[in-house]
C-alpha cells in the first residue's frame, strides 16, 4: 500500500493592489472604461498642476496684474491679504497678539491629545492656563496692551477659539446629560431628555439667532454677556446635546454585569462612573465622537451669519475689494486647504486613538 502525502501548502493570498488591478481590467468593457478614466485623470491632473503651480502668479498688486503676468492661479492674493484672512478685523498693529493667542490655543489642543495629560489633575490646569493666556492676549487691557472688543476678533483665530471653547464646555456637559438620561427615575432625567431632544430638533442657526439677536430683548443688561460669549455657550449646548446621545449609546453597550460587579466590590455610583462606565463607554463611541468633533470644527463658519468675521467670512472680505474681486477662487481654495489640513489632523488622531484602543482590548483578552 502506497501512502500519499497531501500537501498543506497554499498559494499566498493576493495583495489588495493585485485584486484591484484584476477588478479594473476584468473583461474588455472594464478595461476600456479603466483606460478612458486613467487618460481623463492624467489629463485633468496635468491641467491642474499647470494652473496651480507652473503658470501661477505669486506676486502681484491686483487680479488684473495677475492676468497680465500669467494664465495660472493668482496666489498673490493670499500673499497680499493673508492678514485679513487669518486675523479678520483685529487691529493691524496688534495682530501679533492674535497670532500668539492662536498658537497657544492650537498648542493646548495638541497637548490635550497626549496621554500624559489625560488626568483629572493635569488637563484642567492645562486649559486654565491656555484660556487665561488666550483671553488676556485677545482682550488686552493688561500689561499695557490696548483693549480690543470681542466684536473685532476674527479670522482663523476666532475659528480656533470657537471650536476649542465649544468642546471644552460642551463635552463635560454632554457626559452629565448622558448620565442623567440613564437614571431610572427623577425629575432630572426628564429635564435632560427634554433639553437634549429639544435642541436636536432645532437647526443650529436658529439657536444662534435666538441667543445673539433675541436674548437682549429678554434678559436684563446685567445678566447678558457679550455676543461672542453667548455664541460660545450656544455652540457648546448644541454640541453637548448631540454628544450626549453618542455617550449614552456607548454606555448602553456595556454589559450589565460590569456595573453589577462594580457594585459587588463596594464601589459607589461616582466610582462606578469614573472607573467602570465612562472608560468603556467613551471607548465604544470613538468613531461617532470623532465624526462630531470634525463636523463641529467646520460648522463654526455659521457664526458669519450673526456678524462675526471668522475664517470663511474673513476670506470673503479678502477678495471683497476692487483690486482682488476676481481672485475669489484662489481664496476659497486656500481656505479649503486649511480646513482640510485641520480636519485631516483630527481624523488621523481619531484613527490613532481607535487603533490604540483596539490594541488595548486585544491585550486584555
N, C-alpha and C positions, 0 to 999 in steps of 0.2 A: 504494500500500500504506500503510495507516494503522497507525502504531505505537501500541501500547498500553503505557502505563507502569503497572507493577504497584506498588501501594502497599506499602511496607515497614513502615508504622506499625501497631503492635499496641496493643490497649487495655491500659491499665495493669493490673498484677496486683491482685487483690482483697486487701485488708488481712486480717490474721488475725481482727480483730473482725467484719468483714463475713462471712467464711467461717463463723465460729462462729454468728452470728445465722442465717444460711441453714440451717445444720445443725440448729439448735434448733427452727426453725419450718418444717421440711421436711415438709409434709403436715399433715392435721388432727390425727392422733394425736400426732405430735411437738409440735405447737403446744399442744394441750390439756395434755399432760404437762409441758411447759415452764411454762405459765401456773400450773398447780397447784403445781409446785415453787417458782416465784417467790413465790406467795402464802404458802406454808408457810415459806419462808426469811425473808420480810419479817416475818411474824407472830412467828417464833422470835427474830429479831433484836431486835424491839421489846421482847419479854418479857425478853430477856437484858439489854438496856440498862436497862430499868426496875429489874430486880432488882439488877444490879451497880453502877449509878450513881445513878439518880434516887431510888429508895427505900432506898438503902443507909444503914447507920448507921456513922458514922465515929468516934464517941466514946461509949464505954460502959464499965461496970465488969465486966460479965459477959454471957453469952449470953442470960440472962433479961432483963437490962436492954435488950439489943439488940431482943429480941422485943417488948418494951413500947414502944420508941421507933419502930419501923418494921417493914415486912414484907420489906425487901430484905436484901442481903448484910450480914453483920456483920463489916465490915473493922476494927472496933475491936479485934479480937483481934490483928491484926498490929501495931497501934499499941501495944498493951499488952504483947505477948510477943515483939517483934522481937529483943530481946537474946538470948533463948534460941534463937531460930531461927537467927540469924547467928553466935552465939558458943558455943552449946552449954553445956557445964559449966565453961567458963573462968571464973575468979573475977570476980565482978561489978566490983570496984574496978579490976581490971586489964584489962578488956575493950577499953580503948583500944589496948592493945598488939596484941591480936588484929586489931583494925580496921586499924591501921597495917601490920601484917605482911601482911594480906590485900591491901591496896593495893599494897604492894611486889611481891608475887608476881604480881598482875594486871598491874602495870606491866612486869615482866620478860617476861611472856607477850606483851604488846602490842609491846614494843620488839624482841623476837625476830622478829616478823613484818616489821620494816622492813629493806629491802635493805641499809641502811647497816651493819647488824650481822651480815650474812652473811659472816663471815670467821673463819678459824681463830684469829685474834688477838683479835677483839672479843667473839664470842659466849661463849667460856668465861669471860672476865673479867666479862662482864655477869652470868652466872649464878652465878659465885663470889660476887660482891657481893650478889646477891639472896638466895642461900642463907644466907650468913653473917648478913645482916641479919635474915632471917626467923627463923632458929633462935635468934639472940640475943634477939630480942624475945619469941618464944613461950616459950622455956625460962626465960629470966631468969637470975638468979644473978650477973649482971654489972651494974656501974654502979648498984648499989643497987636493982635490980629484983628483986622476990621470985621465987624459983624456982617454976615450975609444971610438974608432971609431964605427960608426953605423954598419959596417960590422961584428963586434963582438957581436952585440946584438942577442939574440936568445932565444929559449925555449918558455915557456908559457908566459913569459913577453912580448916577441915580438908579439905573437898572440894577446894578450890583447891590445897592443899598436896599431897594425894594425886595429883591429876591432873598437876601440874607435875613432881613428883618421878618419877612413872611415865614420862612422856615423856622427861624429861631423862636418866634412867638407861636406859630401855628402847630408845630409838632408836639410840644408838651400838651397843648390844649386838645389835640387830636387823640392822644393817648388817654387823657382824662375822660373825654366824651365816650370813647370806646369802652372804657371800664364801667362808666355809668350805665351805658346801654346794656351791659351784661348782667346787671343786677336783676334779681328775680322780682323785686317789688320796690315801691318807694316813689315819691314824687320826683326825685332827681332823675330817675330813669326816664320818665315821661317827658320831662323838660329837655333832657339831652336828645331824646328821639325827635321831639318837635323841632328843636333847633337844627339838628343835622338834616332832617328831611325837608324842612322849610327852606334852608339855604340852598340845598342841592336842587330844588325845583325852580330857583330863580336864576336868570342869566347873571354872570359876574358883573357885567357892565351896569345892570340895573342896581345892584348893591353898591357899587362905587358911586353911582349917580346919587343914590339916597344919602350916603354919608358925606359926600362932597358938596352937594347942592342943597338938599332938603334939610340936613341936620342943623344948619344955622338958624332955620326958621322954627325949630322945635326946642332946641336946647338953649339955656341961658349962656351968655357970653363967658361967664366964669367957669362953666363946665365944658367948654368947647375947645378942644385942642386945635392946632393949626391944620390946614388942609392935608398936608403930607402925612402927618401922624394919623389922621382919620383914614386916609387911603391905606396906610400900612396895616392898621387894625382891621379894615375891611378885607384886605387881601389875606391876612392871617386867619380870619374867621372862615373865609371860603376854603382856603387850603385845609384848615383843621377839620371841617365837616367832611370833605372828600377823603382825607387821610384817615379819619376816624372809622369810616366804613371799611377801609382797607385793613386797618389794625384789628378791627372787630372780626373780620373774616379770618385773619391769621390766628386770632385767639380761639376761634371756633374749631380750627383744625387740630388743636391739641387734644389728645385723648383725655377723657375724664379721669382716667386712672392717675395721670400725672398730678392733678390737683388733689385727688384723694390721698395719694402717697405723701404729698407735702403736708396735708392736714394730719396724717398719722404720725408724722415726725414732729408735730407740735408747732409748725410754722403758722403764724397769724396771717391775716389777709395781706398786709403790706409786704411781708416777707415772701409770700407765695407769688405775689405780683412781680416783685423785683427779681427773685432768683429762679422762678419756675415759668410763669406765664409769659411775661414780656420777652425774655431772651428767646424762647421758642417761637412765640407769635410773630415777633419782628423779623426773625429769620425767614419764616414762611411767606412773608409779604414783600420780600426784597424786590422781585421783578415789578410788581404793581407800584410799590413806593417809588422806585427809581423812575418809572414812567411818569408819575405825578410830579416828581421833582423837575423833570425835564420840561413838561408842559407848563409848570408854574414859571420857570425862568423865561419862557417865550411869551407867556401871557402878560408879563409886566408891561408890554408895549401898549396895552389898552388904556393906561393912565394918560396917554396923549389926548384922549377924548375929553378928559377932565381939565386939561390945560397945562400939563407938565411936559417939559421937553426932555423926555427920556431918550434912549438911544435912537429909535426909529424917527421920532419927531425931530430930534436934532439933525438927523440925516436929511430930512425934508428941508429944514432950514438951511442946510449946507448948499443945496442947489436952488434955493428959493430966491436968488438974486439974478439980475440980468446977465452977469458975467458967466455963470455956470448953469443956466437954465436947461441946457440940453445934455448935461452930464449926469442926469438922474440915474441912468442905468449903472454906471460905474459906482455911484454912491451906494445904491442898493445891493450891488454885488459885493462890495466891501463889507457892508453891514451884515449881509447874509453869511459871509465868510467868518466874521467874528462870532456870530450866533452859532454857526456850525462847529467851530473850534471849541466853544464853551460847552455846548451840548455833547460833543464827542468826548470831551474830557469827563463830563459827568457820567455818560453812558459807559465809558471804559472803566471808570471807578466802580460803577454798579456791577459790571460784569466781573471785575476782580473780587468784589465782595461775595457775589454768588459762588464763585469758584472756591473761595476760602471757606465759605460755609459748607459746601459740599465735601471738601477735604476733611473738615472737622467732623462731619456726620459719619464719613467712612471710618475715621479713626475710632469714633465712639462705638461703631458696630463691631 
